[in-house]
């Protein structure tokens, strides 16, 4: 019977060593994973900062372009005249003439 106890104790000791080795291996793996996670977090923080700078730059460029477009529209509106599209030029003698558009409204009488 004592021999049975000795065999059981040997098996328990052997199993205990295996468990201890597995525990060491898992601890190393967990430590390695934690280091990798920290490195990834650091890299993600750098990428996030870079993306924020890019976003700020794109926003500034967009605002600049919109302001430039608004200035172009304002400048175009100031320079435009109705004669631009018709290529029509007033002569010196034509400025006060009616151009045949007399429709008789000056002498119109109400017929009601």
C-alpha positions as CSV (number, residue, x, y, z in Angstrom):
1,X,0.0,0.0,0.0
2,X,2.8,2.3,0.7
3,X,4.0,1.7,-2.8
4,X,0.6,2.8,-4.2
5,X,1.0,6.0,-2.2
6,X,4.4,6.6,-3.5
7,X,3.2,6.1,-7.1
8,X,0.3,8.5,-6.5
9,X,2.7,11.1,-5.0
10,X,5.0,10.7,-8.0
11,X,2.2,11.2,-10.4
12,X,0.9,14.2,-8.5
13,X,4.4,15.7,-8.5
14,X,4.8,15.0,-12.2
15,X,1.5,16.6,-13.0
16,X,2.3,19.6,-10.8
17,X,5.6,20.2,-12.7
18,X,3.6,20.0,-16.0
19,X,1.1,22.5,-14.7
20,X,3.8,24.8,-13.5
21,X,5.5,24.7,-17.0
22,X,2.2,25.4,-18.7
23,X,1.6,28.3,-16.3
24,X,5.1,29.7,-17.1
25,X,4.4,29.4,-20.8
26,X,1.0,31.1,-20.5
27,X,2.5,33.9,-18.4
28,X,5.1,34.6,-21.0
29,X,2.5,34.6,-23.8
30,X,0.3,36.9,-21.8
31,X,3.2,39.2,-21.1
32,X,4.1,39.3,-24.8
33,X,0.5,40.0,-25.7
34,X,0.4,42.9,-23.2
35,X,3.5,44.4,-24.7
36,X,2.1,44.0,-28.2
37,X,-1.1,45.7,-27.2
38,X,0.8,48.6,-25.7
39,X,2.8,49.0,-28.9
40,X,-0.4,48.9,-30.9
41,X,-2.0,51.5,-28.7
42,X,1.0,53.8,-29.1
43,X,1.0,53.4,-32.9
44,X,-2.8,54.0,-33.0
45,X,-2.3,57.2,-30.9
46,X,0.3,58.4,-33.4
47,X,-2.0,57.5,-36.4
48,X,-4.9,59.3,-34.7
49,X,-2.8,62.4,-34.2
50,X,-1.6,62.3,-37.8
51,X,-5.2,61.9,-39.0
52,X,-6.3,64.8,-37.0
53,X,-3.6,67.0,-38.6
54,X,-4.7,65.8,-42.0
55,X,-8.4,66.5,-41.2
56,X,-7.5,70.0,-40.0
57,X,-5.5,70.6,-43.1
58,X,-8.3,69.4,-45.4
59,X,-10.8,71.5,-43.5
60,X,-8.6,74.6,-43.9
61,X,-8.2,73.9,-47.6
62,X,-11.9,73.4,-48.0
63,X,-12.7,76.7,-46.2
64,X,-10.0,78.5,-48.4
65,X,-11.6,77.1,-51.6
66,X,-15.1,78.0,-50.5
67,X,-14.0,81.6,-49.7
68,X,-12.2,81.8,-53.0
69,X,-15.4,80.6,-54.8
70,X,-17.5,83.1,-53.0
71,X,-15.1,85.9,-53.9
72,X,-15.2,84.7,-57.6
73,X,-19.0,84.8,-57.5
74,X,-19.0,88.3,-56.0
75,X,-16.5,89.6,-58.5
76,X,-18.5,88.1,-61.4
77,X,-21.7,89.6,-60.1
78,X,-20.1,93.1,-60.0
79,X,-18.7,92.9,-63.5
80,X,-21.7,91.4,-65.2
81,X,-24.1,93.6,-67.3
82,X,-27.1,92.6,-69.4
83,X,-25.1,93.4,-72.5
84,X,-22.4,90.8,-71.8
85,X,-24.5,87.9,-73.1
86,X,-25.8,89.7,-76.2
87,X,-22.5,91.3,-77.3
88,X,-24.4,94.5,-77.6
89,X,-22.7,97.8,-77.5
90,X,-24.5,101.2,-77.1
91,X,-23.5,103.8,-79.6
92,X,-23.1,107.4,-78.6
93,X,-26.3,108.4,-80.3
94,X,-28.3,105.4,-79.1
95,X,-28.2,105.9,-75.3
96,X,-31.4,107.7,-75.0
97,X,-33.4,106.0,-77.7
98,X,-36.2,103.6,-77.2
99,X,-34.9,101.0,-79.8
100,X,-38.4,100.5,-81.2
101,X,-39.9,99.2,-78.0
102,X,-42.6,101.8,-77.8
103,X,-45.7,99.8,-77.0
104,X,-48.0,102.8,-76.5
105,X,-48.2,102.6,-72.8
106,X,-47.5,106.3,-72.4
107,X,-50.8,107.1,-74.0
108,X,-52.8,104.2,-72.7
109,X,-56.3,104.9,-71.5
110,X,-58.2,102.7,-69.2
111,X,-61.1,101.3,-71.2
112,X,-63.1,100.0,-68.2
